[in-house]
Structure formats: C-alpha cells, structure tokens
Amino acid sequence: MNAPPKPLLSVLAGHPVWPPPVWLMRQAGRYLPEYRAIRAEVPDFVALCLDPVRAAEVTLQPIRRFGFDAAILFSDILMLPWALGHGLAFKEGEGPVLPKLRDAAAVDRLDPTQVRAKLAPVMETVRRIRSGLTAEGFDATALIGFAGAPFTVACYMIEGGGSKDFAATRALAYADPALFQRLMDLLVDATVDYLSAQADAGAEVLMLFDSWAGVLSPTLFRTHVIAPAQRIVARLRVLHPGIPVIGFPRLAGLMVGEYAKASGVAAVGLDTGMEPHAAVALVGGDVAVQGNLDPMALVAGGAALRAEAASILTGLRGQRLIFNLGHGIVPQTPPDHVGALVEQIRAA
C-alpha cells in the first residue's frame, strides 16, 4: 500500500492543496507547558539541542497536540558556528552570546572539518523524529531540517549576539569585502554539509532562515543573501535531488521576488509586513509562498486572529500556500489560540 500523500510535499512539488498545509515557526517551544517541563530538566540550551532523546520529544510535542502538517527539527541556527569552534552560550535575559569575529585570525580559527562530527547528535535527533512520526501514526507529516543562512549566521558571529541594526556586520562587509566574502564562502560550504547531513538522516524538506536579510542594501542583498542561497540550493539539488528547499529572507521587501526567482528555492517565506497577494505577483507561479500571520494576532486570539487568518486564506485561495507565521511563535502565546487557528485553516 502506498503511503498517504504529505500535503506540504505536494505544495512544494508544484501542486496547490486546499486547505493549505500548516506549520508554525518555533512551534516547539516556550509557549507549551510540556516543553517548559523538559527545559527545566536541561537548563543549558546547547545541551538540550545536543540531546537526541529530548530534542526529538520536543519536536513531536506540537505535532501530537495540534496535528501540524510538518515537524521541524528542534535546534538553533547558531549550532553551526558552535560546531565550527566559534563558541556559543545562551544567557537568560540576553539571548545568544558569541565571541566577536572581526579579523582574519578569527576566520582562520573556524574548523569546518568538525561540523558533521560535532553535530552528529543533531542527526540522531532527525532520525528519531522521522521514526517517531511513523510510529505515532503521523504518516502525512513532513519533516523539515534547517540551518541559518550564511549572512544571518555571520551577523551573530560578527556582532557577538543580537543587534538592532547589525551595524558592525554591515560595516565589515563594506570595509573589508574580501574578508567578509571569505567568511561567507566558509559558511556556505559548512551549511551545505550540515543540511546534507540532515537530509541523509531523514529530513524531507530543508529550510534556510535568513532572519536579518532585510538590513542590507539591494547590492549587498544580492551579494550576501541571494548568491549564497543560490549556491546552497544548487549544491543540495545535486546531492539530494528530491528534497526541496524553503528560503526565508525576512524583511526582504520588494527584493523577495528576485530572491525567489534567482535562488532556486521551492518556496519563499513571507514576513509579517509583506502583503501576500503582492508577494505572489513578485515571486511568480513557479515558487510557493509560506506565511505570514502576525505572531501577535495569534497571541490576541478571538476575532482579531480569525480576521487576520481569513485575510490570508481568502487572498491566497487557489495559490500554492503553506500557512505559517511571519516570524516565530512568541512565549506568551496561549496554546488554545494555536488550536483555534489550525481548526480555522482546516475548515477553509
């Protein structure tokens, strides 16, 4: 007997599906009490990402609760610089803290040969999720692996953590383009290796998160967002011909169309500020769109949530849509609101 079709994979293969498949960025996390219970057992976030049993369990929690059409690996985009030997810690109230990469010597210290070995526990997590989905009867649920896109990963490495405008990163890109490009080339290679390992372990879809793409000028956007995505997608297509890639160039604005057409992604994620119908016109019919409900509407719930979700569903009916948020779920989100959203989408 053939396995039942997976709606997410159908959309990514070029077929409109209605109601659209739905999953949510950061769907496994702090808004769920069952996640908080596990997090209390492992205070160190990096340790949790490297614990295959717990990381797989956390990934499966929202699938059991809400029946999403995709499970996404529980990990973090900054596990790659950690595997490169750059250093990483998560501090309460501060977020990620990394050494500041500002010179050639710091790039020299990065070791891409260690990525697969150091992230082997993450691949075990992927295998456990894939087998867990089958064992628990979620045969129509796809498994998404992911990595941070090179520019966004570089942002955190250069700044030493988060930032409002990533000024040091942009300044380095202008002041020392050769050094910046050298870092980007290294990150492209490491990202391909990391995502390929996830595909080998059982990921059926791969996603590139370029959370800070929108801080760049159009010229640098083409150089450090579109070009690396194009290289990564092309190489993954050779290594894993049947596995689609979703790109999320957050805050790309009008550049989203050029990104979608040039990068080779199967779907492009839309941030909250993007008008979905306009995005479809920019992207064209060959690329699916994913998004883009405001996470704050999900927090509010009720009539506001229903209206915002209905606007997306009505505006994109008949299109190749993957329903998602425009950014990740925030911790204060009531789980009941997530359940109500899924019910609304299923009834569309």
Buried (B, 14 or more C-beta within 10 A) or exposed (E): EEEEEBBBBBBBBEEBBBBBBBBBBBBBBBBBEBBEEBBEEBEEBBEBBBBBEBBBBBBBBBBEBBBBBBBBBBBBBBBBBBBBEBBBBBEEEEEBBBEEBBEEEBBEEBBBEEBBEBBBBBBBBBBBBBEBBEEEEBEBBBBBBBBBBBBBBBBBBBBBBBBEEBEBBBEBBEEBBEBBBBBBBBBBBBBBBBBBBBBBBBBBBBBBBBBBBBBBEEEBBBBBBBBBBBBBBEBBBEEBEEBBBBBBBBBBBEBBBBBBBBBBBBBBBBBBEBEBBBBBEBBEEEBBBBBBBBBBBBBBBEEBBBEBBEBBBEBBEEBBBBBBBBBBBBEEBEBEBBEBBBEBBEEB
